[in-house]
Amino acid sequence: MELHDVWFVLIAVLWTGYFFLEGFDFGVGVLTKLLARNRTEKRVLINTIGPVWDGNEVWLLSAGGATFAAFPEWYATLFSGFYLPLLLILVCLIVRGVAFEYRAKRPEENWQRNWEHAIFWCSLIPAFLWGVAFGNIVRGVKIDRHLEYVGNLGDLLNPYALLGGLVTLTLFTFHGAVFTALKTVGDIRERARRLALRVGLVTAVVALAFLLWTQAHSGNGRSVVALVVAVVALVAALVANQAGREGWSFALSGVTIVAAVAMLFLSLFPNVMPSTLDAGWSLTVSNASSSPYTLKIMTWCAGIATPIVLLYQGWTYWVFRKRIGTQHIAEAAH
């Protein structure tokens, strides 16, 4: 296996980790309107992800940085062709982070309500747009002989990519509902489990349609294995949720995300961005990669830094592992 193949796998792992972790906190952000009945319950939901949401975004920074360094042609074509949706995602992530920090800075109801709106919309929009972006990456876009994107925004809003957006939105919301049930106590926990069932059933329908479409379009023997794992894990997550086994349900919904993302990358390889104009103009792991020396240095750096990041983030989740409820919110306690 060449180093550019190794880095394709590592970038796939980084995106998988990002969607697994950021997926549930996007879902919790969406649930602030779908599940919470009052301001106290919204605080409970926000507090479940408060200690970890910013750490989850490290995976996005790592994935973007690794793509820039390992596959500069891929990075340049991707970020120029998908400029508007990626800019919208970036703006949402900035506003969302500010909303988490500023919401409780003032007691006025309008102030807190406006930041809660920001948390909801800036969770929902990226959750949808990431699916649209990756749907287009797998499907292929208009890339010319100079390896440059020559399409427009309308080309990105095709049925396959929009279905991909619905999949990530519903799957992340389900993942967030299961996480909420795992991290809370009392009535909100029971309602989260009931909502997880409803969202999970919708997710199963749209995800199955999208994955089957992906398999028919660009799948192979390896990707069909990932498809089966994703479907089985999602069904098992629904069963575990109904049985009140939130830990198993969360783990299995995570397996669903991991398998679904793995299927996309397995369907994509050895391309990184297929061209719909001419297959010979597609970006691949070989023609889009950096020099072998650059990849070698990156491999050594990743081998040193990655275990440290994993240990630190694992420790963070361990420290903030306990459940919370409305009784833990100061105003509710008095």
N, C-alpha and C positions, 0 to 999 in steps of 0.2 A: 504494500500500500504506500503510495506516494504521500509526501507531506501535505499537498493540497487536498488530498482525499481525507486525511486526518483532520484537517481544519474545517472541512465541510461538515464532518461528523461533530466536531466540537461546537461549531456554530449552531448546528441543529440542537445539540444538548443545551446550549445557552438559551435559545428560544423556547425550548421545551420547559426549562426551569422557570423562565419568565412567565409563560402562560399558566403554569401550574400554580405559582405563587401569586402573581398579580391578578390571575383569573379570579381567585376567591375574593380579593379585596375590591376588584371591580364589581363583582357580584354583590358584595355587602353594600357598596355605594348605591347600586340600583335598588337594593332592598330598603333603603332609607325611606322610599316612598311606597313601595309595594307591601312592606311588612310592618313597619313602625306605625303605631297609632297615635303617638304623641311625641312631644319633644324629649321626654325622658327616655323613651324607647329608642329614639334616634341616637341619643347619646350612648346608649348601651351598644348599639350596632357600631357606631364610630369607634368606641373604645375597644371593641374586639380586634380591630385592625390598627388602632393607633400606634402601638409599639413596633409594628412590623412593616407597614405599607412602604415606607421609604427604603427600607432594606430590600424589599422585593424589586424595586426599580433598579437596583444595582445590576440585575440580570439583563435588563434592557440596555443599559450603558455598556456592559461587557459585550453583549451581542453586536451592538452597533460598532463599537471600537474594534472588535475582532474582525468584523466584515470589512471595515475600512482598511485595516492593516493586512489582512490575509487575501482579500479579493477586492482590490481597489476599483477594478472595472465594474464589478457587480455593485459596489457601493455607489459609484458615480451614476450609473444608469438607473439604479433603483431610486436614489434620492432626487435625481432630476426629473425622472418620469412620474414619480409618485409625490411630487413636491407638495401639492395642495393638501391631499389627505394626511400626509405625514406631518405637515405643519399644523394642521388642525389637531392631530393627536398630541403633538408637543404642547400646543397652547392649552389643551384640556388638562394635560398632566401638570403643567405649571399652576393653572388656576385651582385644580383639585388639591394640590399640595398646600397652596396658600389657604384654601378654604378649611382644611383640617386644622391649621394653626390659628387662623383668625376667628373662627366661628365663636369661640368662647371668650374672646377678648372684651366683648361688650355685652351687657345684659339685655339690650333692647330686642324685642321680638322680631322686628323687621330685619335688623342686622343679622340675627341668627338664621332666620328663614331664608334670606337671600343666599347665605353661604351654604345652607342645606340644599337649595336648588342647584347651586354650583357643583356640589358633591355628586348629586344625582346625575345631572347631564354630563359632567366631565368624567363620570364612570361609564355611562351608557354609550356615549359616542365613541371613545377609543375601543371599547369592547366590540362594537360593531365594525369599526373601520379596520381593525387588525385582521378580521376575517376577510374583508374585502381585499385588503392588500395581499394577503397570502393566497387567496383564491386567484388573483391575477398573476402572481408569481408562478404558481403551478400551471395554470391554464396557458400562460404565455402572453406576451404583449408585442406591440409593433417595434421591433428593433431592426435597424438597417445594417448595411454592410460595414458601417463604421462603428458598430456596436453601441449605437446611440438610440434612445427611445424617440420615436417620431409620432406617437399617438397623441391623444388629447384626453381630457378628463372624462369625456363621455365614453371613451373606449374602456375605461376602468369600471364603469357602472353597468356591467353585463350581468345576465341572469345567474351565471355560475358564481361570480364573485359576490353578488348580493346575497345569494343563498349561503355562501361562506360566512358573510357577516352575520346573518341570522343564527348560524350555528354557534359562532363564538359568543354572541350575545346571550343566547339561551343557555349554552353550556356553562359560561362563567356565572350566570345568575343562579343556575342549579348548584354549581360548586360553592357559591357564596351562601346559599340557603343551607346547605349541609354544614358548612363551616360555622354558620350562626347557631345551628342546632347543637353543634359540638362545643361551642364556647359560651353558651348562655344557660340560664336556669329559669324555671318558672313558665309562665304562660307564653312568653315570647319563643321559648325553645319548642314548645308543642306546635305553635303556629308556623314556625320555620320548617318543621318537619312536614306539615301538611302542604305548605307552599312548595317545598322541594319536590314532593310527589307530582304536583300539577305541572310545575316547570319542567321536571324531568321527563314526563311523558311527551310534552311538546318537543323537548330537546331530542328525544329518541327518534321522533319522526323526521325532523329536519336534518339531523346528523346522519341518519341512515341514507336519506336521499342524497346528501352531499357526498358522502364517502363512496357510495355506489357510483355516482357520476364521476368522481375522481378516478376510481378504479377502471371504469369503462374508457375514460379519456386518456389516461397516462399511466395506469397501474401496471404492476408486474407481480411475480410470485411472492416477493418479499412484502410488498405493500398489502396484498390480500390477507396475509397473516396479521399485520397490524390492524387492518379493518375488523377482522374477527375479534381480536383482543379488545378493541375499542367498544364494539357492540356488546360483547359479553360483560365487560366491566361496567358499562352503563346500566345494563339490566340488573346486575348484581348490586350496584350502588342503590338502585331503587328498592330492591328487596331488603337490603340492610337498613335503609332509611325507615321502611315500614316496620321493621322489627325493633326499631329504637336503638340500633347499633351505629351511633353517629360516627364513631372512630373508623369503623370499617367502611361506612358509606363515604366518608370524606376521602379515605385512601383509594377507594375504587373509583370515585369520580376523578381523582387525580390520575389514576391509571388510564381512564378514558381520555383525558387531555394528552397524556404522554403518548398513548398509542395513536391518537388522531394526528398529532403533530408529526410523529415518526412516519406515519403513512404519507403525509404530504412530502416530506423530505425524501423518502424512499421512491416516491413517484417522480420526484424532480431529478434525482441523480442520474447521470453525471452533469446535467445542466444545472445552472443556478438561476438563469432567466431564459426560458425558451423564446425564440422569435416566431411569431405567427406569420411573418412575411416570407421567411426562408429558414429552414431548419439549420442550414449551414451558417447562419448569422447569429445563432443562439450563443449566449454566454455560458461557458462551461467551467468546470473546476480547473481546467488547464489553461484556457485562454484568458480567464479573468483573474488569475491568482498572482500574488507577488512572487519575487524571486525565491528560490530554495533557501538562500542564506537568510532572508527576512523571516521566512516561515520557521527556520531552525531556531533563530533567536526567540521568536514568539513562543515556540514550544517550551523552551527552557523557562521563560518567564511565567507562562501559564502553569507549568508544573510546580513552581514554587508558590505562586500567589493563590491558586485555586483552593488548595486544602485549607489555607488560613481563612479565606472567605467563608468556606463551608462550615468550618468549626465555629466561627463567630456567629454566623446566622443561625446555626443549630442551637447554640447556647442562648441566643435571644428568644427563640421560640420556647425553649425549656423554661426560662425564667418567667415568661408570661403565659404559662400553660393553663392557669386556673380559669374556671368559668366565672362569668359575671352576670348580674341581673339588675333590675331596676332598684333593688334595695341597696346596691352599691353606689348609686348616684346620690350625691350629697343632698340635692334639693328634695329627692324622694324620701330620703331617710328622715327628714325633718318636716 
